Structures are given as structure tokens and as C-alpha cells.
């Protein structure tokens, strides 16, 4: 599209034969974003619609009641981000956890809608 090497934007090279944990995180990103060049645009539009929707996401201001699940989730993210930073693959870690955050909010919204009707 713009004659940029693909690895300058996001590293979608999962054909590496050595085991790398970041290839596991990269697989859903590669599946979604490498099929079409316009998928990133669709993702941006989808997330901007979600910003003005009624979907309630986890707010980081509600961390006053720390439980073991919140601490464990934050530690997993922090360790993977630090490891990814030193390996130069922090973009994959951030994009993966952003997608998990968005999908968790959407799935939680529909789960609550379905469970209230049932």
C-alpha cells in the first residue's frame, strides 16, 4: 500500500521455526489484521463506536478493592510487557491485551443482556 516493510508496523512473522511465546500472542493478531489492509481501519471504526456505546468496561479507578485475580492479571501483563520490551516485541503485547480488554467488555455486555432475559 505505502511500500513499507510489514515488520515496521507490526511484526506478523509467525513462520519462524523456533518457539517464541510472542508468536502465540501474534497468532490472533495475524489472523485478524493480515487478511486485508483495511482491517485496521475497520478496527478503528469499531473501537470508536464502542467509545460512545453503553458498554461498561472495567475502570482502573475501581482498583481500591484489590483481589487476587486483579493482581494476577496485572502481573501477567507487566511481566509480558517487560519481556516484550527487552525482546523488541512490545507492540504485539500491547495490541493483544488491548484486543482482550475490548473483547472482554463486549462479551461481558452481551452475557449480562442474555442472562437478564433468561
CNS distance restraints for C-alpha pairs under 8 A (distance, minus, plus):
assign (resid   1 and name CA) (resid  37 and name CA) 7.92 0.50 0.50
assign (resid   4 and name CA) (resid   8 and name CA) 7.01 0.50 0.50
assign (resid   5 and name CA) (resid   9 and name CA) 7.73 0.50 0.50
assign (resid   6 and name CA) (resid  10 and name CA) 6.71 0.50 0.50
assign (resid   6 and name CA) (resid  11 and name CA) 7.00 0.50 0.50
assign (resid   6 and name CA) (resid  12 and name CA) 7.44 0.50 0.50
assign (resid   7 and name CA) (resid  11 and name CA) 4.56 0.50 0.50
assign (resid   7 and name CA) (resid  12 and name CA) 6.71 0.50 0.50
assign (resid   7 and name CA) (resid  13 and name CA) 7.72 0.50 0.50
assign (resid  10 and name CA) (resid  91 and name CA) 6.78 0.50 0.50
assign (resid  10 and name CA) (resid  92 and name CA) 7.03 0.50 0.50
assign (resid  11 and name CA) (resid  89 and name CA) 7.56 0.50 0.50
assign (resid  11 and name CA) (resid  92 and name CA) 7.36 0.50 0.50
assign (resid  12 and name CA) (resid  26 and name CA) 6.77 0.50 0.50
assign (resid  12 and name CA) (resid  29 and name CA) 7.90 0.50 0.50
assign (resid  12 and name CA) (resid  30 and name CA) 5.82 0.50 0.50
assign (resid  12 and name CA) (resid  34 and name CA) 7.73 0.50 0.50
assign (resid  13 and name CA) (resid  23 and name CA) 7.99 0.50 0.50
assign (resid  14 and name CA) (resid  23 and name CA) 5.69 0.50 0.50
assign (resid  14 and name CA) (resid  26 and name CA) 7.34 0.50 0.50
assign (resid  14 and name CA) (resid  27 and name CA) 7.30 0.50 0.50
assign (resid  19 and name CA) (resid  23 and name CA) 7.70 0.50 0.50
assign (resid  20 and name CA) (resid  24 and name CA) 7.37 0.50 0.50
assign (resid  21 and name CA) (resid  25 and name CA) 6.85 0.50 0.50
assign (resid  22 and name CA) (resid  26 and name CA) 5.87 0.50 0.50
assign (resid  22 and name CA) (resid  84 and name CA) 7.81 0.50 0.50
assign (resid  22 and name CA) (resid  89 and name CA) 7.40 0.50 0.50
assign (resid  22 and name CA) (resid  92 and name CA) 7.24 0.50 0.50
assign (resid  22 and name CA) (resid  93 and name CA) 7.62 0.50 0.50
assign (resid  23 and name CA) (resid  27 and name CA) 6.05 0.50 0.50
assign (resid  24 and name CA) (resid  28 and name CA) 7.99 0.50 0.50
assign (resid  25 and name CA) (resid  29 and name CA) 7.43 0.50 0.50
assign (resid  25 and name CA) (resid  92 and name CA) 6.91 0.50 0.50
assign (resid  25 and name CA) (resid  93 and name CA) 6.99 0.50 0.50
assign (resid  25 and name CA) (resid  96 and name CA) 6.42 0.50 0.50
assign (resid  26 and name CA) (resid  30 and name CA) 5.90 0.50 0.50
assign (resid  26 and name CA) (resid  92 and name CA) 6.25 0.50 0.50
assign (resid  26 and name CA) (resid  96 and name CA) 7.48 0.50 0.50
assign (resid  27 and name CA) (resid  31 and name CA) 6.12 0.50 0.50
assign (resid  28 and name CA) (resid  32 and name CA) 6.18 0.50 0.50
assign (resid  29 and name CA) (resid  33 and name CA) 5.79 0.50 0.50
assign (resid  29 and name CA) (resid  34 and name CA) 7.71 0.50 0.50
assign (resid  29 and name CA) (resid  95 and name CA) 7.90 0.50 0.50
assign (resid  29 and name CA) (resid  96 and name CA) 7.00 0.50 0.50
assign (resid  30 and name CA) (resid  34 and name CA) 5.25 0.50 0.50
assign (resid  30 and name CA) (resid  35 and name CA) 7.86 0.50 0.50
assign (resid  31 and name CA) (resid  35 and name CA) 6.76 0.50 0.50
assign (resid  32 and name CA) (resid  39 and name CA) 7.22 0.50 0.50
assign (resid  33 and name CA) (resid  37 and name CA) 7.30 0.50 0.50
assign (resid  33 and name CA) (resid  39 and name CA) 5.57 0.50 0.50
assign (resid  33 and name CA) (resid  40 and name CA) 6.38 0.50 0.50
assign (resid  34 and name CA) (resid  39 and name CA) 7.84 0.50 0.50
assign (resid  35 and name CA) (resid  39 and name CA) 7.56 0.50 0.50
assign (resid  38 and name CA) (resid  42 and name CA) 6.35 0.50 0.50
assign (resid  39 and name CA) (resid  43 and name CA) 6.04 0.50 0.50
assign (resid  40 and name CA) (resid  44 and name CA) 6.21 0.50 0.50
assign (resid  41 and name CA) (resid  45 and name CA) 6.26 0.50 0.50
assign (resid  42 and name CA) (resid  46 and name CA) 6.04 0.50 0.50
assign (resid  43 and name CA) (resid  47 and name CA) 6.13 0.50 0.50
assign (resid  44 and name CA) (resid  48 and name CA) 6.15 0.50 0.50
assign (resid  45 and name CA) (resid  49 and name CA) 6.23 0.50 0.50
assign (resid  46 and name CA) (resid  50 and name CA) 6.29 0.50 0.50
assign (resid  47 and name CA) (resid  51 and name CA) 6.30 0.50 0.50
assign (resid  48 and name CA) (resid  52 and name CA) 7.03 0.50 0.50
assign (resid  49 and name CA) (resid  53 and name CA) 6.39 0.50 0.50
assign (resid  50 and name CA) (resid  54 and name CA) 7.90 0.50 0.50
assign (resid  50 and name CA) (resid  55 and name CA) 7.12 0.50 0.50
assign (resid  55 and name CA) (resid 105 and name CA) 6.82 0.50 0.50
assign (resid  55 and name CA) (resid 106 and name CA) 6.79 0.50 0.50
assign (resid  55 and name CA) (resid 109 and name CA) 6.04 0.50 0.50
assign (resid  56 and name CA) (resid 105 and name CA) 6.72 0.50 0.50
assign (resid  56 and name CA) (resid 109 and name CA) 7.20 0.50 0.50
assign (resid  57 and name CA) (resid 105 and name CA) 5.21 0.50 0.50
assign (resid  58 and name CA) (resid  62 and name CA) 7.91 0.50 0.50
assign (resid  58 and name CA) (resid 105 and name CA) 7.48 0.50 0.50
assign (resid  59 and name CA) (resid  63 and name CA) 7.96 0.50 0.50
assign (resid  66 and name CA) (resid  70 and name CA) 6.37 0.50 0.50
assign (resid  66 and name CA) (resid  71 and name CA) 6.84 0.50 0.50
assign (resid  67 and name CA) (resid  71 and name CA) 6.42 0.50 0.50
assign (resid  68 and name CA) (resid  72 and name CA) 5.93 0.50 0.50
assign (resid  69 and name CA) (resid  73 and name CA) 6.05 0.50 0.50
assign (resid  70 and name CA) (resid  74 and name CA) 6.16 0.50 0.50
assign (resid  71 and name CA) (resid  75 and name CA) 6.11 0.50 0.50
assign (resid  72 and name CA) (resid  76 and name CA) 6.14 0.50 0.50
assign (resid  73 and name CA) (resid  77 and name CA) 6.27 0.50 0.50
assign (resid  74 and name CA) (resid  78 and name CA) 6.01 0.50 0.50
assign (resid  75 and name CA) (resid  79 and name CA) 5.94 0.50 0.50
assign (resid  76 and name CA) (resid  80 and name CA) 6.08 0.50 0.50
assign (resid  77 and name CA) (resid  81 and name CA) 5.91 0.50 0.50
assign (resid  77 and name CA) (resid  97 and name CA) 7.74 0.50 0.50
assign (resid  78 and name CA) (resid  82 and name CA) 6.09 0.50 0.50
assign (resid  79 and name CA) (resid  83 and name CA) 6.06 0.50 0.50
assign (resid  80 and name CA) (resid  84 and name CA) 5.85 0.50 0.50
assign (resid  80 and name CA) (resid  93 and name CA) 6.92 0.50 0.50
assign (resid  81 and name CA) (resid  85 and name CA) 5.92 0.50 0.50
assign (resid  81 and name CA) (resid  90 and name CA) 5.91 0.50 0.50
assign (resid  81 and name CA) (resid  93 and name CA) 6.06 0.50 0.50
assign (resid  81 and name CA) (resid  94 and name CA) 7.36 0.50 0.50
assign (resid  82 and name CA) (resid  86 and name CA) 6.36 0.50 0.50
assign (resid  82 and name CA) (resid  90 and name CA) 7.79 0.50 0.50
assign (resid  83 and name CA) (resid  87 and name CA) 6.26 0.50 0.50
assign (resid  83 and name CA) (resid  90 and name CA) 7.96 0.50 0.50
assign (resid  84 and name CA) (resid  88 and name CA) 5.81 0.50 0.50
assign (resid  84 and name CA) (resid  89 and name CA) 4.74 0.50 0.50
assign (resid  84 and name CA) (resid  90 and name CA) 4.45 0.50 0.50
assign (resid  84 and name CA) (resid  91 and name CA) 8.00 0.50 0.50
assign (resid  84 and name CA) (resid  92 and name CA) 7.99 0.50 0.50
assign (resid  84 and name CA) (resid  93 and name CA) 6.69 0.50 0.50
assign (resid  85 and name CA) (resid  89 and name CA) 6.05 0.50 0.50
assign (resid  85 and name CA) (resid  90 and name CA) 4.80 0.50 0.50
assign (resid  89 and name CA) (resid  93 and name CA) 6.97 0.50 0.50
assign (resid  90 and name CA) (resid  94 and name CA) 6.19 0.50 0.50
assign (resid  91 and name CA) (resid  95 and name CA) 6.06 0.50 0.50
assign (resid  92 and name CA) (resid  96 and name CA) 5.92 0.50 0.50
assign (resid  93 and name CA) (resid  97 and name CA) 6.23 0.50 0.50
assign (resid  94 and name CA) (resid  98 and name CA) 6.08 0.50 0.50
assign (resid  95 and name CA) (resid  99 and name CA) 6.19 0.50 0.50
assign (resid  96 and name CA) (resid 100 and name CA) 6.26 0.50 0.50
assign (resid  97 and name CA) (resid 101 and name CA) 6.02 0.50 0.50
assign (resid  98 and name CA) (resid 102 and name CA) 6.22 0.50 0.50
assign (resid  99 and name CA) (resid 103 and name CA) 5.99 0.50 0.50
assign (resid 100 and name CA) (resid 104 and name CA) 5.85 0.50 0.50
assign (resid 101 and name CA) (resid 105 and name CA) 6.38 0.50 0.50
assign (resid 102 and name CA) (resid 106 and name CA) 6.36 0.50 0.50
assign (resid 103 and name CA) (resid 107 and name CA) 5.92 0.50 0.50
assign (resid 104 and name CA) (resid 108 and name CA) 5.91 0.50 0.50
assign (resid 105 and name CA) (resid 109 and name CA) 6.12 0.50 0.50
assign (resid 106 and name CA) (resid 110 and name CA) 6.41 0.50 0.50
assign (resid 107 and name CA) (resid 111 and name CA) 5.99 0.50 0.50
assign (resid 108 and name CA) (resid 112 and name CA) 6.12 0.50 0.50
assign (resid 109 and name CA) (resid 113 and name CA) 6.28 0.50 0.50
assign (resid 110 and name CA) (resid 114 and name CA) 6.08 0.50 0.50
assign (resid 111 and name CA) (resid 115 and name CA) 6.02 0.50 0.50
assign (resid 112 and name CA) (resid 116 and name CA) 6.08 0.50 0.50
assign (resid 113 and name CA) (resid 117 and name CA) 6.55 0.50 0.50
assign (resid 114 and name CA) (resid 118 and name CA) 6.34 0.50 0.50
